[in-house]
Amino acid sequence: MSAITSDEEANAIRTVFVGSDQVAAIGQGTWKMGEVTSQRTVEVDALRYGIEQGLTVIDTAEMYADGGAEEVVKEAIKDIRNQVFLVTKVWPTHQSREALPKALDASLTRLGTSYVDLYLLHWPSQSVPLEQTLNALAQVQEQGLARYLGVSNFPTPYLKQAQELLPDGATIAADQVEYHLANRRAETALIPYCVDRQIAVMAYTPVKGIPSLRPASAGYRVLSHIAHDHQVSPATIALAYLIGSGPVIAIPKAIQYRHIDANRAALDVLLSDVERQAIRRAFASPEEELPYEAL
Ligand SMILES: NC(=O)c1ccc[n+]([C@@H]2O[C@H](COP(=O)([O-])OP(=O)(O)OC[C@H]3O[C@@H](n4cnc5c(N)ncnc54)[C@H](OP(=O)(O)O)[C@@H]3O)[C@@H](O)[C@H]2O)c1
């Protein structure tokens, strides 16, 4: 299949394949969780509530709250591990052949599980050659510690390179990148590339800017109008737009139940071509490819 051929086709996607697993196109982020002890119960409850609503992709990282977010996730999933699709990430300073397995082992301990469903390189590394990291990734997959492998913050050419450098038989199942209405760079090259190769695109910061839209702005007016027609909130429409753009899983972080409900509602909203075009017109976005940055 070539890139998305029509908005109608794009709108048909409400679940996304990661490898051979079919998951809901809205998941849950955990950035900022695990930072404040007094918030822990609220965060655990929010994640569990979201999982009950079907938001079973849980995205975390060793870097979030220095492991604290993974510990929150551990508590949230302790008796329901097999109901979630668990994603964590390795920070660039841990991407050498010696450090990566240790980092994953520490993540697994904090998460209270013997495997993750998807293990991502959080950012490209400035210091470790990519090929070395990819060999280490493939090895932890072979050991059954990570079911699928992926990257994050990799623009299209670098994603392509990662796939080429992986040992035979291993594949990149996902690329997690910034994607929201004010930054639709992922649409330029990455999403069409991933459609063709059955790679999932995970959209981070997906509701960025939506709650603070000025009522006089074109974006606010268009989203409010479409939201009114569908009887949902503007954030729901923003998320429905993103997950209608291809094999996209949006991972909003939310601790308020009304936000979780609004995010869940996006799975049921089908936007028309006209609505999608109106949204595109109302939100200016740079058209160039995602930037390359190594940390
Ligand atoms: N790979 C990377 O480099 C990278 C970078 C950044 C983020 N991420 C991942 O992506 C996830 C999402 O990004 P993010 O947390 O930075 O930003 P986000 O999900 O776009 O925004 C989170 C904020 O939006 C609010 N919110 C959530 N749903 C809402 C809704 N329906 N209506 C109005 N407000 C809503 C939340 O409020 P409440 O919490 O009060 O409900 C929270 O303040 C992260 O948590 C993390 O897992 C990955």
The ligand as an SDF file (V2000), in Angstrom:
LIG
                    3D

 48 52  0  0  0  0  0  0  0  0999 V2000
    9.7040   10.1870   23.3290 N   0  0  0  0  0  0  0  0  0  0  0  0
    9.8360   11.4040   23.8310 C   0  0  0  0  0  0  0  0  0  0  0  0
   10.8790   12.0670   23.6870 O   0  0  0  0  0  0  0  0  0  0  0  0
    8.6790   12.0030   24.5620 C   0  0  0  0  0  0  0  0  0  0  0  0
    8.6610   13.3860   24.8360 C   0  0  0  0  0  0  0  0  0  0  0  0
    7.5810   13.8990   25.4970 C   0  0  0  0  0  0  0  0  0  0  0  0
    6.5310   13.0700   25.9060 C   0  0  0  0  0  0  0  0  0  0  0  0
    6.5840   11.7250   25.6560 N   0  0  0  0  0  0  0  0  0  0  0  0
    5.4740   10.8130   26.0760 C   0  0  0  0  0  0  0  0  0  0  0  0
    4.2670   11.3420   25.5510 O   0  0  0  0  0  0  0  0  0  0  0  0
    3.3340   11.5240   26.6120 C   0  0  0  0  0  0  0  0  0  0  0  0
    2.4120   12.6920   26.3120 C   0  0  0  0  0  0  0  0  0  0  0  0
    3.1360   13.9020   26.2860 O   0  0  0  0  0  0  0  0  0  0  0  0
    2.9890   14.9940   27.4670 P   0  0  0  0  0  0  0  0  0  0  0  0
    2.5830   14.3460   28.7210 O   0  0  0  0  0  0  0  0  0  0  0  0
    4.2620   15.7630   27.4990 O   0  0  0  0  0  0  0  0  0  0  0  0
    1.8770   15.9640   26.9000 O   0  0  0  0  0  0  0  0  0  0  0  0
    0.3230   15.7960   26.5900 P   0  0  0  0  0  0  0  0  0  0  0  0
   -0.1420   14.4310   26.8360 O   0  0  0  0  0  0  0  0  0  0  0  0
    0.0790   16.3950   25.2480 O   0  0  0  0  0  0  0  0  0  0  0  0
   -0.3050   16.7880   27.6670 O   0  0  0  0  0  0  0  0  0  0  0  0
   -0.4310   16.4460   29.0210 C   0  0  0  0  0  0  0  0  0  0  0  0
   -1.2430   17.5620   29.6790 C   0  0  0  0  0  0  0  0  0  0  0  0
   -2.5080   17.7040   28.9960 O   0  0  0  0  0  0  0  0  0  0  0  0
   -3.5690   17.5230   29.9050 C   0  0  0  0  0  0  0  0  0  0  0  0
   -4.5990   16.7520   29.1800 N   0  0  0  0  0  0  0  0  0  0  0  0
   -4.6000   15.4370   28.8800 C   0  0  0  0  0  0  0  0  0  0  0  0
   -5.7140   15.1040   28.2200 N   0  0  0  0  0  0  0  0  0  0  0  0
   -6.4410   16.2450   28.0860 C   0  0  0  0  0  0  0  0  0  0  0  0
   -7.6850   16.5510   27.4980 C   0  0  0  0  0  0  0  0  0  0  0  0
   -8.4420   15.6210   26.9240 N   0  0  0  0  0  0  0  0  0  0  0  0
   -8.1330   17.8430   27.5650 N   0  0  0  0  0  0  0  0  0  0  0  0
   -7.3860   18.7940   28.1440 C   0  0  0  0  0  0  0  0  0  0  0  0
   -6.1980   18.5730   28.7150 N   0  0  0  0  0  0  0  0  0  0  0  0
   -5.7320   17.3010   28.6860 C   0  0  0  0  0  0  0  0  0  0  0  0
   -3.0180   16.7850   31.1010 C   0  0  0  0  0  0  0  0  0  0  0  0
   -3.7420   17.1680   32.2540 O   0  0  0  0  0  0  0  0  0  0  0  0
   -3.9850   16.2120   33.5410 P   0  0  0  0  0  0  0  0  0  0  0  0
   -2.7510   15.3710   33.7320 O   0  0  0  0  0  0  0  0  0  0  0  0
   -4.2390   17.1820   34.6450 O   0  0  0  0  0  0  0  0  0  0  0  0
   -5.2090   15.3590   33.2840 O   0  0  0  0  0  0  0  0  0  0  0  0
   -1.5790   17.2940   31.1310 C   0  0  0  0  0  0  0  0  0  0  0  0
   -1.5130   18.5400   31.7950 O   0  0  0  0  0  0  0  0  0  0  0  0
    4.2270   11.7230   27.8380 C   0  0  0  0  0  0  0  0  0  0  0  0
    3.5190   11.5900   29.0540 O   0  0  0  0  0  0  0  0  0  0  0  0
    5.2920   10.6990   27.5800 C   0  0  0  0  0  0  0  0  0  0  0  0
    4.8360    9.4040   27.9530 O   0  0  0  0  0  0  0  0  0  0  0  0
    7.6280   11.1870   24.9730 C   0  0  0  0  0  0  0  0  0  0  0  0
  1  2  1  0
  2  3  2  0
  2  4  1  0
  4  5  1  0
  4 48  2  0
  5  6  2  0
  6  7  1  0
  7  8  2  0
  8  9  1  0
  8 48  1  0
  9 10  1  0
  9 46  1  0
 10 11  1  0
 11 12  1  0
 11 44  1  0
 12 13  1  0
 13 14  1  0
 14 15  2  0
 14 16  1  0
 14 17  1  0
 17 18  1  0
 18 19  2  0
 18 20  1  0
 18 21  1  0
 21 22  1  0
 22 23  1  0
 23 24  1  0
 23 42  1  0
 24 25  1  0
 25 26  1  0
 25 36  1  0
 26 27  1  0
 26 35  1  0
 27 28  2  0
 28 29  1  0
 29 30  1  0
 29 35  2  0
 30 31  1  0
 30 32  2  0
 32 33  1  0
 33 34  2  0
 34 35  1  0
 36 37  1  0
 36 42  1  0
 37 38  1  0
 38 39  2  0
 38 40  1  0
 38 41  1  0
 42 43  1  0
 44 45  1  0
 44 46  1  0
 46 47  1  0
M  CHG  2   8   1  16  -1
M  END
$$$$
